[in-house]
């Protein structure tokens, strides 16, 4: 199973966009298995998933279509297997996350925690402290927090997009929720500026990614997954968990297929108005790669899962 999970990790670690993530992928080898194992072996897992990346140059400015689809893949897969899940985002990205969750077949009353942009409550959102307390008081309490394509601050305390623009004002301080609470922290990212990337030595981030010295996130995590596209981590984590938990395999993979993936992306784009990060437009393309490219990668991941059966 370790070999099969390693194959999935290798598929997700491709760099079709030429971002220079190769050194980051190499340093994090084995983390997919460790992340999945931490959930598989937990006596009462409850997984919260953070996402939402505001695209300033969107037409109009909007949430990105990389992140929410991967997040709801994880949420829906684990929920189907009987593992409690919930989503979390900020007020700017909330409508896109809700629409994407609906596209995954999650019910209207599915828990989505929305944090205000200040992190202090109000503005149609809750405070970081309030959400943290709710997670700790849940039954069972939240055991794991997964952040997927969620930007986080660098050493200067500011958060930047890949172009080097300060996006702190449109990126609520979910890093405070991610970092504090006693849960296992799993980070998924593709560009170096996402939560969890602080687990990579700063020098490597600065040398490997464009604008690395400025944009690289300083917030670490327990298990960092680096993918060519962050949504791919949303395929990989439930697939790896399925390989470790044969009793849950069918449930975990029941929605990991082309039809479900297309429905999720369509909901994110056409209902949630999420945009492609590179161009800022509403298209069925993520990181300038057409949906078919992502679907083929999902097919390859599922072929590995079936081959290990």
Buried (B, 14 or more C-beta within 10 A) or exposed (E): BEEBBBBBBEBBBBBEBEBBBBBBBEBBEEBBBBBBBBBBEBEEBBBBBBBBBBBBBBEEEBBBBBBBBBBBBBBBBBBBBEBBBBBBBBBBBBBBBBBBBBBBBBEEEBBBBBBBBBBBBEBEBBBBBBBBEBBEEBEEBBBBBBBBBBBBBBEEEBBBBBEEEBBBEBBBBBBBBBBEBEBBBBBBBBBBBBBBBBBBEBEBBBEBBBBBBBBBBBBBBBBBBBBBBBBBBBBBBBBBBBBBBEEBBEBBBBBBEBEBBBBBBBBBBEBBBBBBBBBBBBBBBBBBBEBEBBBEBBEBBBEBBEEBE
